[in-house]
Amino acid sequence: MLSMRKTFLGLVAVAIVLSTSTEAYVVSSAHVAEHITKNLQGFSVQCGQDLGRVYADKSVLALIGKLAQDAAGEAQMISDTCGATAFSCITAFGAGSCCTFEGPTMWAKHLGDLTALQQVGERVAPGYVAVGSVVLTINVAASGTIVSLAESFMNPFFVPKTCVNKDDALALNLYSSAACQKQPMPGITVLNCGVEWS
């Protein structure tokens, strides 16, 4: 009985987290942009210069904000999908609930905004829209439940061509993961967050 109750609370936690913080997963792209414009250490000179120019551009930042709104508008779909497929699992932080979500399911409805990000980004520097995959492990204060969310191809980000190499890709992943771990989520403690771009 206790096991079923904990599983139920875990599923509820997944739904609550997704419905209240979906915007945070995409806004982390804006956090990455903010970190990049403040500190370009770790990137090659040319990549750092191009990233700085791209993410100082108001049109690029406006489109990242628009994509965050798109994702927030899809919170119910993400919540329903994840809630329906959630399962009990063992995380690095103990027993919890796990679920997955495929970003292309959502972004197919917002291809116009992804295309617009590609266009405005390329006006500043040659490059392409990469979409990051996120693995986020959290502790939900209300239920004390650990939830691990794996989201494939969820966070759009414009990457200059000068950054498409092993060292700069690693630096971008490190920046992104650090920004994601610092993402404020009321009532939620981020235990771990990893972002990789493709």
Backbone bond lengths (Angstrom), bond angles and torsions (degrees), N, CA, C in turn:
res aa  C-N    CA-C-N  psi(-1)  N-CA   C-N-CA  omega(-1)  CA-C   N-CA-C  phi
1 M - - - 1.461 - - 1.525 110.49 -
2 L 1.358 116.60 -46.55 1.461 120.83 179.26 1.525 110.32 -62.30
3 S 1.335 116.91 -40.08 1.466 121.31 179.58 1.529 110.80 -62.48
4 M 1.345 116.77 -42.92 1.463 119.77 178.73 1.520 110.78 -64.74
5 R 1.337 116.24 -38.24 1.467 119.89 179.65 1.523 110.57 -64.79
6 K 1.342 117.14 -43.07 1.459 120.30 179.52 1.524 110.92 -64.77
7 T 1.332 117.21 -38.75 1.467 120.44 177.74 1.520 110.00 -64.05
8 F 1.339 116.55 -43.06 1.460 120.52 178.79 1.530 110.34 -61.32
9 L 1.352 116.38 -46.02 1.465 120.09 178.90 1.521 110.69 -61.15
10 G 1.325 116.22 -36.24 1.460 120.01 177.99 1.522 111.38 -63.53
11 L 1.334 116.40 -43.26 1.462 120.58 178.77 1.518 110.82 -64.96
12 V 1.320 116.80 -41.18 1.470 120.86 177.06 1.522 109.67 -62.31
13 A 1.336 115.79 -41.88 1.467 119.92 -179.94 1.520 111.03 -61.46
14 V 1.332 116.60 -41.29 1.465 119.99 178.30 1.523 109.88 -58.65
15 A 1.337 116.00 -47.74 1.464 120.19 -178.58 1.528 111.50 -62.64
16 I 1.344 116.59 -42.87 1.470 120.55 -179.40 1.522 110.55 -64.40
17 V 1.320 116.15 -47.52 1.459 120.15 -178.51 1.519 110.68 -59.65
18 L 1.324 116.25 -45.59 1.460 119.30 -177.50 1.515 111.63 -67.74
19 S 1.315 117.41 -40.19 1.456 119.04 -176.62 1.524 112.00 -74.02
20 T 1.339 117.65 -26.46 1.466 119.17 -177.29 1.519 113.62 -98.19
21 S 1.339 118.55 -16.90 1.461 117.84 -174.28 1.520 114.37 -133.18
22 T 1.334 117.61 18.66 1.456 119.30 178.83 1.521 110.52 -57.34
23 E 1.334 117.05 -39.80 1.459 120.34 -179.29 1.525 110.50 -59.07
24 A 1.327 117.00 -32.67 1.464 120.38 -177.00 1.519 111.86 -61.32
25 Y 1.325 117.41 -34.71 1.463 119.10 -176.89 1.513 110.95 -65.38
26 V 1.327 117.05 -37.30 1.453 119.58 180.00 1.522 110.48 -85.81
27 V 1.340 117.02 -34.47 1.451 119.26 177.61 1.521 110.38 -61.04
28 S 1.337 117.61 -23.35 1.456 118.85 177.79 1.525 110.40 -58.29
29 S 1.335 118.13 -26.02 1.462 120.63 173.83 1.523 110.22 -62.99
30 A 1.330 116.55 -38.44 1.463 120.02 177.09 1.525 110.41 -69.02
31 H 1.331 117.05 -35.97 1.466 120.28 176.21 1.522 110.47 -63.58
32 V 1.328 116.82 -40.84 1.463 120.96 177.68 1.522 109.33 -61.18
33 A 1.332 116.16 -45.77 1.466 120.44 179.86 1.528 110.45 -59.37
34 E 1.327 116.61 -40.56 1.468 120.54 179.33 1.529 110.73 -64.33
35 H 1.330 117.00 -44.15 1.462 120.56 177.60 1.527 111.33 -61.65
36 I 1.321 115.93 -40.86 1.465 120.64 -177.37 1.530 110.51 -64.00
37 T 1.315 116.86 -45.60 1.462 118.90 -176.70 1.523 112.03 -69.83
38 K 1.332 117.60 -20.16 1.473 120.65 178.64 1.521 112.77 -90.15
39 N 1.332 117.15 -26.93 1.463 120.06 -173.76 1.523 109.52 -153.53
40 L 1.326 116.10 109.97 1.462 120.32 -176.16 1.523 112.57 -101.06
41 Q 1.319 117.01 15.88 1.469 119.50 178.08 1.521 109.84 -66.87
42 G 1.329 114.95 145.36 1.460 119.69 178.69 1.513 112.81 98.59
43 F 1.338 117.80 -16.15 1.453 122.03 178.06 1.525 109.93 -102.28
44 S 1.329 116.77 154.90 1.463 119.88 172.91 1.532 107.92 -64.55
45 V 1.318 116.31 160.44 1.473 120.78 -175.73 1.523 111.12 -57.36
46 Q 1.337 117.82 -51.56 1.463 120.45 -176.57 1.523 111.94 -66.09
47 C 1.339 117.22 -42.70 1.463 120.70 177.99 1.525 109.92 -61.20
48 G 1.328 116.85 -45.80 1.460 120.84 -179.81 1.520 112.21 -60.15
49 Q 1.333 116.18 -41.42 1.467 119.68 179.03 1.519 111.13 -64.44
50 D 1.333 116.10 -44.21 1.464 119.65 -179.13 1.531 111.80 -67.55
51 L 1.326 117.17 -41.31 1.468 119.83 176.74 1.523 110.43 -61.21
52 G 1.328 116.02 -43.61 1.461 120.20 178.96 1.520 111.88 -59.46
53 R 1.338 116.98 -42.46 1.467 120.28 179.90 1.523 111.46 -69.59
54 V 1.336 115.92 -43.68 1.472 119.67 -178.18 1.526 110.57 -61.58
55 Y 1.350 116.83 -45.82 1.468 119.05 -173.81 1.520 113.91 -92.14
56 A 1.347 115.49 9.51 1.463 119.82 166.08 1.528 109.11 -97.29
57 D 1.336 115.98 -8.06 1.459 121.53 -176.90 1.530 110.63 -80.26
58 K 1.326 116.15 123.77 1.471 120.80 -175.68 1.525 112.50 -64.67
59 S 1.332 117.29 -32.72 1.469 119.82 179.94 1.521 111.27 -67.72
60 V 1.347 116.59 -39.34 1.464 120.60 177.75 1.527 109.71 -64.17
61 L 1.330 116.41 -47.22 1.467 120.06 -178.91 1.523 111.57 -63.95
62 A 1.331 116.82 -36.21 1.469 120.17 178.28 1.528 110.64 -64.11
63 L 1.330 116.91 -39.21 1.465 119.49 179.84 1.520 111.88 -71.32
64 I 1.331 117.99 -35.01 1.466 119.22 175.21 1.526 109.13 -63.46
65 G 1.328 116.83 -38.93 1.467 120.59 175.43 1.516 111.71 -62.76
66 K 1.342 116.89 -40.44 1.466 121.16 179.02 1.526 110.76 -64.60
67 L 1.342 117.30 -40.30 1.461 120.84 178.10 1.531 110.92 -65.66
68 A 1.332 116.45 -33.97 1.469 119.89 175.55 1.528 110.21 -64.02
69 Q 1.338 116.26 -40.05 1.466 120.05 177.43 1.528 110.88 -65.62
70 D 1.336 116.02 -39.03 1.476 119.63 177.10 1.527 110.00 -57.20
71 A 1.335 115.76 -47.11 1.469 120.05 -177.79 1.523 110.94 -65.89
72 A 1.337 116.34 -40.71 1.466 119.80 179.19 1.525 110.44 -61.82
73 G 1.333 116.62 -35.70 1.456 120.97 178.71 1.521 113.30 -68.68
74 E 1.330 116.11 -17.62 1.463 121.10 -179.99 1.529 111.82 -101.08
75 A 1.315 117.83 13.19 1.465 121.49 -175.72 1.526 112.57 -55.75
76 Q 1.333 116.64 -39.65 1.467 119.06 -177.59 1.524 111.18 -66.23
77 M 1.345 116.13 -41.43 1.466 119.33 178.91 1.528 110.34 -63.16
78 I 1.331 116.48 -43.27 1.462 120.29 179.92 1.524 109.76 -64.35
79 S 1.324 115.78 -44.53 1.463 120.77 179.80 1.523 111.14 -60.57
80 D 1.332 116.64 -46.15 1.469 120.39 -178.98 1.526 110.99 -63.92
81 T 1.330 116.56 -44.06 1.467 120.92 -178.46 1.519 110.46 -63.49
82 C 1.330 115.68 -48.02 1.454 119.53 -177.39 1.529 111.00 -69.10
83 G 1.313 116.26 -41.70 1.462 119.55 179.45 1.516 112.06 -61.09
84 A 1.337 116.09 -36.16 1.469 120.48 -178.33 1.527 112.27 -73.61
85 T 1.331 116.83 -24.27 1.467 119.23 -176.18 1.529 112.75 -110.55
86 A 1.330 118.12 3.25 1.468 121.02 -177.76 1.522 110.61 -64.46
87 F 1.321 114.98 147.17 1.461 120.04 179.75 1.524 109.54 -144.94
88 S 1.330 116.41 155.55 1.460 120.70 176.78 1.521 108.83 -68.42
89 C 1.336 115.85 140.03 1.462 119.21 -177.17 1.531 109.41 -152.29
90 I 1.319 115.21 169.33 1.454 121.99 174.59 1.525 107.28 -108.02
91 T 1.323 116.59 120.14 1.463 121.34 177.73 1.525 108.77 -100.85
92 A 1.318 116.49 176.36 1.468 120.67 176.47 1.521 111.12 -64.99
93 F 1.338 116.94 -13.43 1.461 121.67 -176.96 1.530 112.10 -110.93
94 G 1.331 116.82 8.73 1.458 120.75 178.83 1.524 111.77 119.54
95 A 1.331 114.90 -174.34 1.464 120.74 -179.03 1.520 110.35 -66.28
96 G 1.320 115.34 142.64 1.461 119.40 -179.86 1.514 111.11 -164.79
97 S 1.327 115.36 -158.72 1.458 122.76 177.15 1.524 108.33 -118.90
98 C 1.333 115.77 140.14 1.458 121.24 179.01 1.523 109.59 -121.31
99 C 1.321 115.99 150.08 1.458 119.09 172.62 1.516 109.18 -155.05
100 T 1.326 115.85 164.29 1.460 121.30 -179.02 1.519 109.83 -129.83
101 F 1.323 114.78 156.03 1.465 120.08 175.14 1.523 107.90 -146.55
102 E 1.338 115.87 134.53 1.465 121.45 179.32 1.528 109.12 -96.08
103 G 1.332 116.06 110.58 1.458 121.30 -177.27 1.520 115.34 -54.86
104 P 1.371 119.45 -39.25 1.465 118.82 -178.85 1.532 114.02 -56.41
105 T 1.326 117.41 -26.70 1.466 120.88 175.99 1.523 109.98 -57.57
106 M 1.335 115.21 -40.44 1.460 120.66 -178.74 1.520 111.85 -82.46
107 W 1.354 116.76 -45.80 1.462 119.50 -173.61 1.522 113.23 -68.73
108 A 1.334 117.72 -18.89 1.470 119.88 176.67 1.530 110.76 -58.47
109 K 1.326 117.08 -26.42 1.467 121.44 179.87 1.525 112.16 -83.64
110 H 1.332 117.09 -8.47 1.463 120.35 -174.05 1.532 111.76 -131.75
111 L 1.327 116.15 35.03 1.462 120.49 -177.59 1.530 111.88 -61.83
112 G 1.321 116.78 -30.76 1.464 120.44 179.56 1.521 111.99 -60.84
113 D 1.328 116.83 -39.86 1.467 120.03 179.68 1.523 111.73 -72.42
114 L 1.340 117.42 -34.55 1.465 120.39 175.54 1.528 110.43 -66.48
115 T 1.332 116.40 -40.29 1.464 120.95 177.59 1.520 110.57 -64.04
116 A 1.327 116.30 -40.26 1.467 120.38 178.96 1.524 111.04 -64.06
117 L 1.343 117.81 -39.19 1.464 120.64 177.37 1.529 109.85 -63.02
118 Q 1.320 117.28 -41.08 1.462 121.33 177.13 1.534 110.31 -58.95
119 Q 1.318 116.10 -45.49 1.466 120.71 -176.25 1.522 112.26 -66.82
120 V 1.334 117.54 -46.74 1.471 118.78 -177.87 1.526 111.13 -71.73
121 G 1.329 116.70 -33.63 1.457 119.25 177.58 1.517 111.41 -63.93
122 E 1.331 116.29 -42.93 1.469 120.67 -178.38 1.518 112.57 -69.44
123 R 1.331 117.97 -19.55 1.468 119.65 174.70 1.528 110.64 -68.45
124 V 1.337 115.73 -25.15 1.462 120.87 -178.72 1.527 111.12 -93.47
125 A 1.334 116.99 -45.26 1.471 121.67 -179.56 1.523 108.65 -155.86
126 P 1.344 118.82 142.78 1.466 119.87 175.62 1.527 109.74 -58.37
127 G 1.328 116.49 139.80 1.459 120.06 -179.88 1.511 111.27 173.65
128 Y 1.330 116.54 -160.39 1.457 120.49 -177.15 1.530 109.63 -153.49
129 V 1.315 115.95 163.18 1.462 121.76 176.19 1.524 108.26 -84.73
130 A 1.316 115.71 115.18 1.463 121.83 172.74 1.528 107.42 -96.47
131 V 1.314 116.40 152.80 1.463 119.46 179.46 1.526 108.11 -124.34
132 G 1.324 115.69 116.28 1.452 121.10 -175.44 1.515 113.27 -80.11
133 S 1.325 114.48 145.88 1.459 120.97 172.24 1.522 108.45 -101.85
134 V 1.332 116.37 141.44 1.459 122.23 -172.59 1.523 110.03 -123.71
135 V 1.323 116.25 134.69 1.468 121.04 167.60 1.519 105.39 -119.36
136 L 1.315 115.64 113.98 1.463 122.51 -173.15 1.519 109.58 -120.74
137 T 1.335 116.95 125.21 1.466 121.52 176.48 1.515 108.12 -115.85
138 I 1.316 115.74 126.03 1.464 121.29 -174.35 1.527 111.09 -132.02
139 N 1.324 114.79 163.23 1.454 122.01 172.01 1.524 106.64 -117.99
140 V 1.319 116.58 121.22 1.466 121.61 -178.45 1.519 108.46 -90.10
141 A 1.331 116.46 113.43 1.467 121.44 -173.81 1.526 112.65 -57.94
142 A 1.325 117.93 -41.04 1.472 121.35 -174.80 1.522 112.80 -59.71
143 S 1.342 116.99 -35.32 1.465 120.16 -177.05 1.524 112.73 -115.46
144 G 1.334 117.00 -9.13 1.456 120.49 -176.03 1.519 111.89 66.64
145 T 1.331 116.35 22.76 1.462 121.86 -176.09 1.524 111.04 -94.10
146 I 1.324 116.37 138.41 1.455 121.73 173.35 1.528 107.76 -91.71
147 V 1.323 115.81 129.18 1.459 121.32 -178.91 1.517 108.64 -127.49
148 S 1.326 116.68 131.78 1.462 121.75 176.64 1.523 108.82 -115.95
149 L 1.338 116.24 121.95 1.449 122.65 -177.49 1.525 109.29 -112.74
150 A 1.305 117.42 125.31 1.466 121.57 175.45 1.524 107.39 -110.91
151 E 1.327 116.20 113.07 1.456 121.10 -178.15 1.529 108.89 -115.42
152 S 1.310 116.19 116.74 1.463 121.14 -178.63 1.523 110.82 -89.89
153 F 1.326 116.05 131.37 1.465 122.93 175.56 1.532 111.60 51.70
154 M 1.336 115.32 57.12 1.462 120.77 -173.06 1.527 113.51 -104.74
155 N 1.339 118.70 -38.67 1.468 121.28 -171.22 1.524 112.61 -104.52
156 P 1.339 118.87 107.07 1.469 120.59 178.36 1.530 111.38 -74.66
157 F 1.322 116.07 144.24 1.460 122.23 -177.91 1.518 107.37 -156.24
158 F 1.329 118.09 136.94 1.461 120.03 178.69 1.524 109.27 -87.41
159 V 1.331 115.89 123.76 1.462 121.51 -177.75 1.526 109.70 -114.21
160 P 1.345 118.26 118.45 1.472 120.23 176.14 1.528 111.09 -62.58
161 K 1.336 116.81 149.00 1.474 121.30 -179.35 1.525 111.48 -60.33
162 T 1.330 117.25 -29.65 1.462 120.11 -179.21 1.524 111.94 -66.82
163 C 1.336 117.68 -12.10 1.468 121.72 -179.47 1.529 112.09 -98.31
164 V 1.340 116.48 0.04 1.462 119.74 -176.88 1.533 109.09 -86.75
165 N 1.310 114.52 78.23 1.464 122.79 175.71 1.524 106.58 -157.12
166 K 1.312 116.74 164.85 1.463 121.90 -171.84 1.531 113.00 -57.92
167 D 1.338 118.00 -48.00 1.469 120.96 -174.70 1.521 112.45 -68.48
168 D 1.340 116.73 -44.50 1.468 119.24 -179.98 1.522 111.49 -69.29
169 A 1.341 116.83 -34.65 1.473 119.86 176.86 1.522 110.08 -63.41
170 L 1.328 117.11 -40.57 1.457 120.99 178.53 1.527 110.26 -64.09
171 A 1.335 116.63 -43.24 1.474 120.39 178.79 1.527 110.81 -61.88
172 L 1.336 116.78 -41.06 1.467 120.06 179.83 1.521 110.80 -65.22
173 N 1.332 117.15 -40.66 1.467 120.19 176.96 1.530 110.87 -61.71
174 L 1.336 117.06 -41.92 1.470 121.25 -179.69 1.523 111.09 -65.23
175 Y 1.340 117.37 -45.30 1.463 121.47 176.73 1.524 110.56 -58.34
176 S 1.329 114.96 -46.87 1.464 120.34 -175.74 1.521 111.57 -64.76
177 S 1.322 116.72 -43.32 1.465 120.39 -179.76 1.519 110.83 -65.31
178 A 1.339 116.80 -40.44 1.468 120.43 178.43 1.524 110.75 -64.27
179 A 1.334 116.93 -42.29 1.465 120.46 179.30 1.522 110.72 -64.20
180 C 1.327 116.68 -40.63 1.457 121.59 179.83 1.528 110.58 -64.48
181 Q 1.333 117.81 -40.61 1.467 120.98 -179.00 1.525 111.51 -66.48
182 K 1.335 116.43 -27.08 1.466 119.95 -179.93 1.525 112.51 -91.99
183 Q 1.328 116.89 -0.23 1.463 120.96 -177.88 1.529 110.25 -61.51
184 P 1.339 118.01 120.46 1.470 118.45 179.24 1.527 111.86 -72.36
185 M 1.326 116.27 130.73 1.458 122.36 176.51 1.520 107.33 -136.44
186 P 1.324 118.36 107.04 1.466 121.06 -177.55 1.530 112.54 -54.89
187 G 1.341 116.26 129.88 1.457 121.51 177.06 1.513 113.82 77.70
188 I 1.331 116.43 7.86 1.459 120.86 -176.46 1.520 109.58 -132.37
189 T 1.322 116.47 134.74 1.464 121.73 173.35 1.513 108.21 -104.29
190 V 1.339 116.05 123.18 1.464 119.89 176.61 1.523 107.55 -79.99
191 L 1.332 116.77 116.37 1.453 121.95 179.77 1.526 111.26 -86.64
192 N 1.315 115.90 -36.56 1.457 120.14 179.19 1.517 108.94 -162.44
193 C 1.321 116.95 147.75 1.457 120.20 176.99 1.528 108.65 -150.95
194 G 1.306 115.93 128.42 1.459 121.17 177.55 1.517 109.81 -126.19
195 V 1.341 116.50 133.09 1.464 121.54 178.98 1.514 108.56 -123.98
196 E 1.324 116.09 135.37 1.462 121.15 173.97 1.520 108.27 -132.94
197 W 1.336 115.09 138.31 1.471 120.84 -178.08 1.511 110.82 -101.25
198 S 1.340 116.43 145.36 1.459 120.27 175.51 1.510 110.45 -139.94
